Amino acid sequence: MPKFIALQSVGAFLPGDEIKGLNDDRIQALLASGAIEEYKPPEQTPSDDSQGQLQQLAAEIADLKADNQLLSDDKVKADAEIADLKAQVAELDKQLKAATAKKPATKTADDAK
């Protein structure tokens, strides 16, 4: 059964409301008077701009992929640098421990007597 929409106030129905509960004769009379119309769902027409939008989105995706690759490369470099710095810290810590262990005891005032 088709739906009908009020174009103007019809009884309890306001403009834009769906008409329900009326008999066929009353609906035909309201259609003839122009107070209601049969509901037609809005048609979706394909936009001429859709191809341009797709190309723009494809370009943005390519840019994002390039940026992501740069960030990934930078992360790998930073991780390698961190590993090198940790190795240097470990080596310096080892050298410090070796240097403090070899340090001769200094003579104190008690030893001099």
URCORZI-V142752 format. One record per pair of residues at least 6 apart in sequence whose ideal C-beta (glycine too) atoms are under 7 Angstrom apart, sorted by the first residue. I is the first residue (numbers start at 0). J is the second residue. D is the distance in whole Angstrom. If there is no record, write none. Layout:
i: {I & I}
j: {J & J}
d: {D & D}
//
This chain:
i: {1 & 1 & 2 & 2 & 3 & 3 & 3 & 3 & 3 & 3 & 4 & 4 & 4 & 4 & 4 & 4 & 5 & 5 & 5 & 5 & 5 & 5 & 5 & 5 & 6 & 6 & 6 & 6 & 6 & 7 & 7 & 8 & 9 & 9 & 9 & 9 & 12 & 18 & 29}
j: {37 & 38 & 17 & 38 & 18 & 26 & 35 & 36 & 37 & 38 & 15 & 17 & 18 & 35 & 36 & 38 & 12 & 13 & 14 & 15 & 16 & 18 & 34 & 35 & 14 & 33 & 34 & 35 & 36 & 14 & 34 & 14 & 18 & 29 & 34 & 35 & 18 & 35 & 35}
d: {5 & 7 & 6 & 4 & 4 & 6 & 5 & 7 & 6 & 6 & 7 & 6 & 7 & 6 & 6 & 5 & 4 & 7 & 5 & 7 & 5 & 6 & 7 & 5 & 6 & 7 & 6 & 6 & 6 & 6 & 5 & 7 & 7 & 6 & 5 & 6 & 6 & 5 & 4}
//
